[in-house]
């Protein structure tokens, strides 16, 4: 499962409040973040994502879970989606949103490929 785990604490409400739809093109991949939802405890954000490659569309959610000293960004586990490059780019895009709002976070671990990590490095 594609993921990024950050060390540190982050408030998720500012991400939800400032969310704007985003589009990223890379090669044949078109990755879009379209909507953002915050749970009532303000510890989970779901970002609706769509990935298109050569006419094939994948719709899914990227989930951000905030714990006291750790924040995880990953594909929502209840979403059955192929873990292709476009999906991994969507995880990186959401991780970039999180890191832009909370620059004190540091990456603890990730399994994203270099093509996706480039998006995160842009906000370091």
C-alpha positions in Angstrom: 0.0 0.0 0.0 1.6 3.4 -1.0 2.2 5.5 2.1 4.2 8.3 3.8 4.7 8.3 7.5 5.7 11.6 9.1 7.2 12.1 12.6 5.6 15.0 14.5 2.2 16.4 15.2 -0.1 18.2 12.7 -3.5 19.8 12.9 -5.6 18.6 10.0 -8.3 21.3 10.1 -6.1 23.9 8.3 -5.6 21.5 5.4 -9.3 20.9 5.1 -10.1 24.7 5.4 -7.5 25.7 2.8 -8.0 22.8 0.4 -8.4 23.6 -3.3 -8.7 21.1 -6.1 -5.4 20.3 -7.8 -4.2 18.6 -11.0 -0.8 17.1 -11.7 0.3 15.8 -15.1 3.2 13.4 -15.4 3.8 11.5 -18.6 0.6 9.6 -19.5 -0.8 10.2 -15.9 -3.4 12.8 -15.0 -3.9 12.9 -11.2 -6.6 15.1 -9.7 -7.5 15.9 -6.1 -11.1 17.1 -6.1 -12.6 17.2 -2.6 -11.5 17.1 1.0 -13.4 15.8 4.1 -12.6 16.2 7.8 -13.9 13.8 10.4 -15.7 15.2 13.5 -12.8 14.6 15.8 -10.4 16.4 13.4 -8.0 13.5 13.3 -8.7 12.1 9.8 -8.9 13.8 6.4 -10.1 12.0 3.3 -9.1 13.5 0.0 -11.0 12.3 -3.1 -8.7 11.5 -6.0 -9.0 10.5 -9.6 -6.3 9.1 -11.7 -6.5 8.8 -15.5 -4.0 7.0 -17.8 -4.8 6.3 -21.5 -8.5 6.4 -20.9 -8.6 4.2 -17.8 -10.0 6.0 -14.7 -9.4 5.1 -11.1 -11.4 6.9 -8.3 -10.3 6.5 -4.7 -9.6 8.3 -1.4 -6.3 9.2 0.2 -6.5 9.1 4.0 -4.5 11.3 6.4 -4.4 9.9 10.0 -3.1 12.2 12.8 -1.8 10.7 16.0 0.0 12.6 18.8 3.5 12.2 17.3 2.9 10.6 13.9 0.9 11.4 10.8 0.3 8.8 8.1 -0.8 9.5 4.5 -2.0 6.4 2.5 -4.7 5.1 0.2 -7.9 4.5 2.2 -7.7 0.8 3.0 -11.4 0.2 2.1 -10.7 1.5 -1.4 -9.9 -1.2 -3.8 -7.6 0.4 -6.4 -4.6 -0.6 -8.4 -1.5 0.7 -6.8 -0.1 2.3 -10.0 2.1 5.4 -10.4 -0.9 7.7 -10.6 -2.2 6.5 -7.3 1.3 6.9 -5.8 1.4 10.5 -7.2 -1.9 11.2 -5.5 -0.5 10.1 -2.1 2.5 12.3 -2.7 0.3 15.3 -3.6 -1.7 14.9 -0.3 1.6 14.4 1.6 2.8 17.7 0.0 -0.4 19.5 1.2 0.2 18.2 4.7 3.8 19.2 4.8 3.1 22.6 3.3 0.7 23.2 6.2 3.0 21.6 8.8 6.7 22.1 7.7 8.0 20.8 11.0 7.0 17.2 10.0 9.8 14.9 8.9 9.5 11.8 6.8 10.0 8.7 8.9 9.3 6.2 6.2 7.7 5.8 2.8 7.5 3.3 0.0 6.8 5.9 -2.8 9.0 5.7 -5.9 11.4 8.6 -6.7 9.0 10.0 -9.3 6.4 10.6 -6.6 9.0 11.8 -4.0 10.0 14.6 -6.2 6.7 16.3 -5.4 7.5 16.1 -1.6 11.1 17.4 -2.0 9.7 20.5 -3.6 8.4 21.7 -0.2 11.4 20.7 1.9 
